[in-house]
Amino acid sequence: MSERAKNALGLGVVGRDAFIFGTIVAIGLIEAVVVARYPGAMPLWMPYEFSWGVYLACAVTVACYVSGIHRIPSSARPSALRKTAFFIGVGLIYVSMQTWLDYAAQHMFFIHRFQHLLLHHTGPFLIALSNPGDMIWRGLPGPIREIFGHRLLRKITDILQQPVFASFLFVALIYLWPIPSVHFWAMLDPWLYTVMNWSVTLDGILFWALILDPRPKPLARLSYGARLISVAAVMFPQMLLGAIVAFAERDIYPVYDICGRILPMTGLQDQTYAGLILWVPSSMMSVVAAIFILNFIRIHEEAVAERSDAKIFNA
């Protein structure tokens, strides 16, 4: 290919990226203005408070994923199930923070715990299960790829995904934000509220990506056995915390009385439902993860057996 053709191709790619991201920003501007001017008139699927961070993170991630898919051979593209898991996972994160679910989560403790179930567990779990890293990386514009590929950022990621520390951090965040005094200020301080939601989301993505990598070690960071230990290690502390909250004999989260509950129930009832969400579905995600890990082991062992049979047959 001539140098002129290469330059033309490069300009085409740059122009396409500029158009895509320009469109994303334009849509965001329209949405931000509409929400700011008519906040109370927005339907439930629109933001109560528009967040550029959440909007751009979700929209750009989806755009890069779709772009990356079109930059690889059709034979290497993800299956329909993997693509569906990715879009649902990103959608759950977006819905949790950019619809009126976020407003409800600020006024009912059990809805808040449901929101964090989506942000820390279900959404990141589905994204990790879709294994989208290669597609997103291919779809990133060159300058952004250089930023994410920086040695310092890779070092930070390595630390956050160190097996023992990753499991500890996953549980630590589950315990940190429901501490009554911490939770009180997190629900009243907009900046701290944002930090809370972003921290559990990013941690969930990093943790489940570590656990649900279908490849064996050393291609993956953890062996299959170590992953089973990790999901068991994070399950029991969640069950304990859920039981403590569910069976508390007094309302330990009075901040929702200050914010004003939007459903007709007492603080203890609200707290009981929240504890059950912490206890049952959150911990059950570890069971689901273990099932997938066992399936990864089965697939890997079958592949090894097939390669061994092929060597014997061709010997």
N, C-alpha and C positions, 0 to 999 in steps of 0.2 A: 504494500500500500504506500502511495506517495505521501510525502510530508504534507502536501496541501490537503489531501484527503483526510489525513489524521487530524489536522487542525480543524477542518470542517466538521468532522465527527465530534471532536471535543467541544466545539462551539454549540453543536446541536444538543449535546448532553447538558451543558451548562444552561443553555436556554430553556430546556425542558424543566430542569430543576428549579430555575428561577420562576418559571410560570407556575409550577406546582406549589412552591412555598409562598409565592405572591398571592395565589388564590386562597391558601390557608389563612394567611394574615388578613386578607380582605374579608373573608367570611367571619373571622374572629372579631374584626373591628365592627362589623354590622351587628353581630350578636352582643358585643360589649355595650354598644350604644343603646340598643333596644332594651337590654336588661337594666341598664342604669336609669333610663328614662321611665320605664314602665315595670318596675320590679314586682308589684303586686298583681299585675295583669298577666304574668307569664304562665303558660300551661305547666303542668307538673314535670314534663320532660325537659323543660328549659331550666337554666341555672337560676337559683335564688340570688346568688352573688357570683358574677362571672369571674373566673380565675384564668388569667393568661397562662400561668404555669401549667395548670392541668390541661387546658385546651391545647396548647402547643405540644406538650409532651405526648398526648394521645394522638393528635392529628398528624404530627410529624412522624411518630413511630409507625402509624398505619401507612402513611405515604411511602416511607422508606421500605417497609415490608413489601408492599405491592410493587414498588419499583425494582426491588431486589429480585423478586420472583421472575420478573420479565427480563432480567439480565443473566439468568442461568438457563442451561438447556432444559427443555420440557421434561426430559427423563429424570432430571435431578430435582424437580420441583416438589414441594410438599404435597401430601395427599389432601383430599377434601376435608377429612376429619381433622388433620393438623391445622389447616387454615381456619376451619370453623372454631376450633379451640382457641386459636390466637385472637380472632375477632371478638368472640364472646368474652374472653379474658380482659382485653383492652376495654370493651364496652362496659363491663361490670365496674372497672375502676373509674371510667368516665361518669357513669350513672351515679356512683357513690359520692362523687364530689362536685358534679356539675348539673345536678337536677335538684328538685325539691326534697329528695331523700336526705340531702345534706342539711336542709333546714329542719326536717323532722328529727334528724339525729342530734341536733342541738337542743331538742326539747323533750326527748324521751330516751332514757338510758338504754332500754332494750333495743331501740332502733339504732342507737349509737353503736352498740355491740354488734348488731347485724351489719352495719356499715363497715366496721373493722373486720368482720368475718370476710366480707367481700374484698377489702383492701389488702389484708394481710394473708389471707388464705386462698379463697376461691379464684379471684382474678389472677393473682400471680401464679397460682397452681396451673391454671389453664394456659397461661402464656408460656410457662416453663415446659409444660407438656407438649406444646406445639413445636418446641425447639427452633425458635425463629432467628437465632443469633446470626447465622450465615446470611440469611435473606436481608435482615436489617442492615448488616454491615455492608453488603454489596450495594444497597440502595442509598446509603449515606453519601451526601456530597463530599468531595475530596477534602475541603478544609475542615469540615466537622469530623470526618474520619480521622484526620490527623490529631484533633483534640482528644477524641476518645481513645486513640491508640498511643497517647503519650505515656511515657514510662512511669511517671508519678501516679497517674490514674490507674494504670494496670497494677501498680504496687498496692494501692489502696484496696482495689478489688481483691487481690490475692489475700490480703489480711482479712477482709470481711468474709471471704469464703474459706478461710482456714477452718477445717471441720469442727474442731471443738469450739472455737470462738463463734462460728456461724450458728451453732446450736444454742450456745449460751445467749447470744444477742437476740435470737428469735424469741426465746423464753423471757429474756430480760425486758424486752419491749412490751410483751404481753402483760408483765407484772408492773412495769413502770407507770404506764398511763392510767390504769385503774386505781392507783394509790389515791385515796380520797383527797388529800391535800393537793397533789399534783393535778389530779383530774379537775378539781375545782378551778384552778387558775387556767388550765388548758381550755376549758369550756368558756371562760370569760375573756381571755386574751386572744384576739384574732391571730396574732403572729404565732403564739404558742400552739394554737389550734391547728394552724397550717403545718407547723413543724411536726406535730403529732401524726397527722394524716400522711404526710410525705414520708416520714420515717418508717412507719409500718408498711407502707406500700413498697418502698425501695428494698427494705429488708426482706419482705416476702418474696420479691422477684429474685433477689440474690440467693436466698435459702432454697427455694423450690427449684431454681435452675441447677443448683448443686446436687440436689436429691434426684431430680427427674432427668438427668442426662442419660440417654439410653445406652451410651457407650461404656465399655468396661474400662477399668484402670489399666494402663496409665493415660489413655486418651481422655478419660474423665478424671476429675480430681480425687474422687472417692471410689473405693471398691464397693461392690453391691452390698457386702456384709456390713461395712461401715455405715452405709446409708440406712440400712434397716435399724441399726443401733441408734442412729441420729433421730429418726422419726419416732422411735419408741421413747427416746430421751426427752423429746419436746412434748409428747402426748400427756404424760402423767402430771407434770406441773400445771398444765392447762385444766385438767380434770379437777385437781385440787383447788385451784383458784376459783373455778366455776362453782364448786360445791360451797366454798366459803361465802361467796357472794349470794348464791341462791338461798342458803339457809341462815343468812344473817337475820337477827331478830329485831334490828332497828334499821332505819333508813340512813345509810352511810354516805349517800350522795345527795345532799340537800341542794346542790347547785341547780338541779332540775326544778326545784320549787322556785328558785330565783328566776331561772329562764322561763318558767311557765310550761307545765306539761300540756300537750295538745290532745291527749286522750284521757278519758275519764277513768283513771285508776290511781291507786295510792302509790306512794313512794316504795313501799315494801313489795307491792305487786310488780311494779316496774322493775325493781331490783331482782326479784325472783326470776322473771323472764330473761333478764340480762345474764344472770348467772347460768341459766340453762343453756343459753347460746354459747357462753364461754365453755361450758362443760361438755355438751354433746356434739354439735356439729363441728366445732373447732377441733376437738380432739379426734373426731372421726376422720378428719382429713389425713391424719397420720396413718390410719388403717387403709384408706384409699391409696395413699402413696406407697405403702408396703405392698399392696396388691400389684401395683404397676412395677415396682422393683423386682418382685418375684417373676413377673412376666418378662422383664428385661433379661433376667438370668436364664429363663427358659429359652428365649430367642437366641441368646449368646451361645448357650450350650448346644443348641441345634445347629447353629452355624459352624461351630467348632467340629461337631461330629460330621457334618457334610464335607468340610474341608479334609478331614482325616480319611473319610471314605473315598474321596476323589483321589487323594494321594495313593492310597492302596490300590485303587482300580487302575491308575495310570502307571504304577510301578512296573 
